[in-house]
Amino acid sequence: MLKNLIRGSARALFASLGAIAFTASLSAAEPPPLVVGFVYVSPIGEAGWTYQHELGRREMERALGPRVRTIAVEGVAEGADSERVMRDLVRQGAGLVFATSFGYLEPALRVAAEAPAVKFEHAGGYKSAPNLATYDARYYEARWLAGFLAGKATATGTAGYVAGFAIPEVVQGIDAFTLGMRAARPNAQVRVLWLGTWFDPAKEREAAQSLIDQGADVLTHHSGSTAVAQAAQASFRTKHVRVISYPSDMRAFAPDAQLAAIVHRWGGFYTRTAESVIAGRWTPVPVWGGIAGGMVDIAAIDPALPAAVRAATQERRAAIVAGRLRPFSGRLVDNAGRVRLAAGRLDDVAIKSMNWFVEGVVGSVPTSR
């Protein structure tokens, strides 16, 4: 009996050792997760520019599960502070960093040069490096559709546009919105007020109110908070002001005033990019996606609008996706009367460097940021 007990104990011991060895071999076979860092220029909040990037981060986490681990830092000022944060992400083991604001480009380039093994993706911009690529969306496609809706909805023929900085991306949006609005209402005007910041709810609200006081009954914006939508809501009962929110659906903040929303969708891009880094096939190729690529869209169109208006908007959206409607095509005249395009369409180089306003915009493009 003693021999049988010894044999049984030995078999159990060997089985346990085998299980431990098998588990260890599995653990050794599983690579560590890719650490992905996100740098946000404003608080995440419940809507807006940073919130949309945060939704993209969460979607990536759901899609890739244990293959990734993310670190997000919010409220990071452009300049030296962002450089410090990106350097810290590298120290924490990040193999991929998404820098999600235009003013992060130079800091990201410096940190990328110091950490050649880390991949960097910068939202917008015009410079790259062997380990830094830029990604952007053709926001102007959805902006044209938003302008078309504004032209159908306005009673005064005047829209107000609250804008952050005068970079080409913002100028494109203002021009496309104006062209879309004048496609629906030929004599429409778009009044622009510059903020000199991406995120300042008090300044955004003040600019929105100033535009309402100037006769705008439709507002839109290229700024980071919900303040413009809330300003429209506050004036909805008395002046029937509407808003086309950006870049989130802001019905929670403007339940009566919101006409539609231009929305950003980053989850698919973030997932594909992380997968390419994990697979070792990432390359610094710039990305500029539009409605067809799922990066931007017009959404949450007010169901109370006439069915014919909603249908006309969707028809034009389909035409943009198919390439039949290009916002910057045909005869284009600037707001000083100069012909910028006699016929045809602007190419991507011209759109990427846009620094002039089309006819119908009331305002000017500052010469520097």
Summary of the structure (lengths in Angstrom):
residues: 369
radius of gyration: 25.2
end to end distance: 89.4
largest distance: 106.3
contacts: 1277
relative contact order: 0.13
helix: 44%
strand: 20%
